[in-house]
């Protein structure tokens, strides 16, 4: 889709996979997806035209010609790579500060996660799986709030103690984080 908007050449397989992965997989299994899905490509072109028409109300279409498909997608959708440093620059703490041990554990664990796991974390805490491209594009800061009501199982020195899980408020981009005593426990929870 993005390559088509900037008039960048795309293979038919790429177009089909992005548009309808299930039909694409079926076509690959049948080894006949090129001809079988031609009407689907015409339908996609009508939808793409409507999308571009709407996009032109927000972004000058002349700008699209200087971008690659990947660059346009990132501009519209955000960066697919979750930048921990960017997230850290927009954080606000409530009950913690950047030198709190639990906060240090949190950032270490977040850095150790794969990009897909970071996307899942972002989905959990913000109901989105991409970050804006830069700090000024955030409409609200990321908040890490101390959960004083949760009891860490490390306090009981056993794994059978109370379950203290983090919680999130996606509307406010806020993570309520219990005070974990170890990095291992924080990562587990």
C-alpha positions in Angstrom: 0.0 0.0 0.0 2.7 2.5 1.0 4.8 1.7 -2.0 1.8 2.2 -4.3 1.1 5.6 -2.8 4.6 6.9 -3.5 4.6 5.1 -6.8 7.4 2.8 -5.8 7.5 -0.5 -7.6 6.2 -3.5 -5.6 6.0 -7.1 -6.5 2.6 -8.7 -6.9 3.3 -11.1 -4.1 4.1 -8.2 -1.7 0.9 -6.4 -2.6 -1.2 -9.5 -2.1 0.4 -10.4 1.2 -0.1 -6.9 2.6 -3.7 -6.7 1.4 -5.0 -10.2 2.3 -2.5 -12.6 3.9 -5.0 -15.5 4.0 -5.8 -15.3 0.2 -2.1 -14.9 -0.5 -1.3 -18.1 1.5 -4.1 -19.9 -0.2 -2.7 -18.7 -3.6 0.8 -19.9 -2.7 -0.6 -23.3 -1.7 -2.5 -23.5 -5.0 0.5 -21.9 -6.9 -2.0 -19.7 -8.7 -2.3 -16.5 -6.8 -1.2 -14.1 -9.6 -4.2 -14.7 -11.9 -6.7 -15.7 -9.2 -6.5 -12.5 -7.3 -6.4 -9.9 -10.1 -10.0 -8.7 -9.3 -8.8 -8.3 -5.7 -6.1 -6.0 -6.9 -8.6 -3.8 -8.8 -10.7 -3.6 -5.6 -7.6 -2.7 -3.6 -6.8 0.1 -6.1 -10.3 1.7 -5.5 -9.7 1.5 -1.7 -6.2 2.9 -2.1 -7.5 5.9 -4.2 -10.0 6.7 -1.4 -7.3 6.4 1.2 -5.0 8.7 -0.7 -7.8 11.2 -1.2 -8.3 11.3 2.6 -4.6 11.4 3.2 -4.3 14.4 0.9 -6.4 16.4 3.4 -3.7 16.0 6.0 -0.4 15.6 4.0 0.4 17.3 0.8 0.6 14.6 -1.9 3.7 16.3 -3.4 5.6 15.3 -0.2 4.8 11.7 -0.9 6.9 11.7 -4.1 10.1 12.5 -2.1 9.6 9.6 0.3 9.9 5.9 0.1 7.0 3.7 1.0 8.7 2.8 4.3 9.3 6.4 5.1 5.7 7.3 4.4 4.4 4.4 6.6 6.6 5.5 9.5 5.5 9.1 9.1 1.8 8.1 9.2 1.9 5.1 11.5 5.0 5.7 13.7 8.2 3.8 14.0 7.8 0.0 14.0 11.0 -0.3 16.2 10.2 0.5 19.8 12.8 3.0 20.9 13.4 2.6 24.6 15.4 5.8 24.8 12.6 7.8 23.2 10.1 6.3 25.7 12.5 7.1 28.6 12.7 10.7 27.5 8.9 11.2 27.8 8.4 9.4 31.1 7.0 11.0 34.3 7.2 9.2 37.6 4.7 9.1 40.4 5.9 7.6 43.7 9.2 6.6 42.0 12.1 8.5 40.5 14.6 7.6 37.9 17.0 6.3 40.6 14.5 3.9 42.2 15.7 0.3 42.0 12.4 -0.9 40.6 12.5 1.7 37.9 16.1 0.7 37.0 15.0 -2.9 36.8 12.1 -1.9 34.6 14.3 -0.1 32.0 16.8 -2.9 32.0 14.1 -5.5 31.4 12.4 -3.4 28.6 15.8 -3.1 26.8 16.3 -6.9 27.0 12.9 -7.6 25.4 12.6 -8.3 21.7 11.0 -5.6 19.5 7.8 -7.8 19.3 7.7 -8.1 23.1 8.1 -4.3 23.4 5.2 -3.9 21.0 3.1 -6.2 23.2 4.2 -4.1 26.2 3.2 -0.9 24.4 -0.2 -2.4 23.5 -0.7 -3.3 27.1 0.1 0.1 28.5 -1.1 2.4 25.7 -3.3 0.3 23.4 -0.9 1.1 20.5 2.0 -0.9 19.1 4.1 1.9 17.8 5.7 5.0 19.2 5.6 8.5 17.5 8.7 9.4 15.7 9.9 12.0 18.2 9.2 13.5 21.6 7.1 16.4 20.4 4.6 14.0 18.7 3.5 12.5 22.1 0.1 13.9 23.1 0.7 12.6 26.7 3.7 11.5 28.6 4.3 7.9 29.6 3.7 7.6 33.4 5.1 5.0 35.7 3.2 5.1 39.0 4.1 3.2 42.1 1.5 0.7 43.1 1.4 0.9 46.9 -1.5 -1.5 47.2 0.3 -4.5 45.7 2.6 -6.7 47.8 5.7 -8.1 46.1 6.1 -11.9 46.5 9.8 -11.3 47.2 8.7 -9.8 50.6 7.6 -13.3 51.6 10.7 -14.9 50.2 8.6 -17.5 48.3 7.0 -17.8 44.9 3.7 -18.7 46.6 3.2 -15.2 48.0 0.7 -12.7 46.8 0.7 -12.1 43.1 1.7 -8.5 42.4 1.2 -7.8 38.7 1.6 -4.5 37.0 -1.5 -2.9 35.6 -2.1 -0.2 33.0 -4.5 2.6 32.2 -4.3 2.8 28.4 -6.3 6.0 28.2 -3.7 7.8 30.3 -0.6 5.9 29.0 0.2 4.9 32.6 1.8 1.9 34.1 1.1 1.0 37.7 4.2 -0.8 38.9 4.5 -2.6 42.2 7.8 -2.3 44.0 9.7 -5.5 43.0 12.7 -6.5 45.0 14.5 -8.2 42.2 14.9 -7.8 38.4 14.0 -11.4 37.9 10.7 -10.9 39.6 9.9 -7.8 37.7 10.6 -9.5 34.4 8.5 -12.5 35.4 5.5 -10.3 36.3 
